[in-house]
């Protein structure tokens, strides 16, 4: 029931944009559908992991499980937990991807992007950025994801160029596929993407782009990325057009 409620809510959101609704795996987590080729492949792989986990859990519930079933269950559940506990994401200028600017060299040049690992349960939050403008005399802006607090409580993770005036968040796995030349046919043209983003015609996550999020960075050649943690757990992320911490 919880999964169906999420599905119906997202269906209403996506309907106005004529986007394909998100799919859900057996745990009720969203699975992005990016391009027909990439989206279906990734959905298949994630669904298979979910099926494996569900089967393993069912085997563990057997009254008299056989040793082989117990062994399979333990290995399957451990593998599924390891693969989905956290996900690596990259933050960078979306123009670099959509204009195919030296994609083969991108992942080897860490000056072009900031990377971090986030809990898999935090992925949905990365599509829900809230923008905050600077003071009246400050043209800067910041994007906040998850919990929000004073900047001095955040830890600076890194910076990346934003010469186009935009930043984006993308899963590292998806970025690697694009950089390798796979699944690039469905990427939007940069000028079209920029126009739609400025007009507010794209809402994330969307099947029309490979990004979890993309947003404006005002009057700054680079963006700074921060993490907010409580008791060692990630609870918030901020992207600012000005680096103010260490």
Beta strands, then each sheet from edge to edge (+ up, - down):
strand 1: 23-24
strand 2: 30-31
strand 3: 86-92
strand 4: 113-119
strand 5: 130-133
strand 6: 141-146
strand 7: 155-161
strand 8: 166-171
strand 9: 213-216
strand 10: 222-230
strand 11: 233-240
sheet 1: 1+ 2-
sheet 2: 4+ 3- 8+ 9-
sheet 3: 5+ 6- 11+ 10- 7+
end
